[in-house]
């Protein structure tokens, strides 16, 4: 599946009787991997290549839920949902939108989708969506109670550096006190792992852990996603929909990328934190919930407050306990353990023979600064395993030091102006920064443009002008 990673070792396993799932996807690689992943979780899938094919299959089998791509040949996934009432009656609908097409998400929700995934998405994203629609719609999707505890403990055991051991102590202390936690750090350092650990050690561990990415959906839909909506609240709101705060009642809600939250929603979140109450979109009455809030950001919220982009009162409400996760380059002693873990895990996922890495490969891993942190390391190992190319470590070249260059190291400048040399250096540096940002954001161009603080159109132009292409092996 292009630009999509599915982990067959994920925790979703069906302990109840086998149920059928409809998968409507025209891309053969993507369809195959979704079907394989669902089979790993114990589901029986009905795979359709088009909306017309899906309509035929729906006539003979009732499904627990459906995974429907919006972009299909002939009738679109939206047309399928609108024209097939039996689809919604069969169970929840999870639709798949294309990257960079926010309008598709709005249309999908209005058409009746219970959740929307945006490409590229991982097995974990799909798992969260299945659990979410099961709880939100009140319909049985055969998703059992979460059993990710063992995997969480294995991953926490890899955090062996002194600073991460200190953080684990803070996690245990923070878990006992039912207060908000703000987790800070660069992209890819493992902020969600810390959030899950706080929840797993808390008295709320048997209740729901609900994740919301505040930057992953359009602003106009995020309020409905967080707080729910009443029937008729807006065009396409055909029925009442509970929000993520309701789903997390008694448990924990994890607000990732909280720095991206719109000011209007910041005010509503502040009200929830102060009073534990909120109203659905279009609702007349307040709802009361008992939810613990954990937030994460890669931004400096102190600077955001000073710049007027983040509410000061909300910042102090969130920043009761602050956990700063250091970048991987500051805890290099963890790299060997992480490498072994990812090699073992993805060799199993991609069904290849596990291979021990030589000391030269490990030395290359240790020498590289990993600007994308643990996520970049994980994706690099995925690439090595998928391509079965163990020489890729040679491409890991640390950036040059800032030491002054000697005469022999200066480039040949005969016939080239100083202005031209400067222009080339700037373009090369810009290309490197954009390539790194795209990799860190998993080639989500909307998110990358925000990170780089340039327009979406400007980013598309630069990608084309610089000849940047996504590696199909990288999720």
Secondary structure by P-SEA (a helix, b strand, c coil): cccbbbbccccccccccbbbbbbbcccaaaaaaaaaaaaaacccccccccaaaaaaaaacccccbbbbbcccccccaaaaaaacaaaaaabbbbbbbccccaaaaaaaaaacccccccccccaaaaaaaaaaaaaaaccccccccccaaaaaaaaaaacccaaaaaaaaaaaaaaaccbbbbbbbcccccaaaaaaaaaaacccccccccccccccccccccccccccccccccccccbbbbccccccccbbbbbcccccccaaaaaaaaaaaaccccccccccbbbbbbbbbbbbbccaaaaaaaaccccaaaaaaaacbbbbbbcccccccaaaaaaaaaaaaaaaaacccbbbbcaaaaaaaaaccccccaaaaaaaaaaaaaaccccccccccccccccccccccccccccccaaaaaaaaaaaaaaaaaaaaaaaaccaaaaaaaaacccaaaaaaaaaaaccccccccc
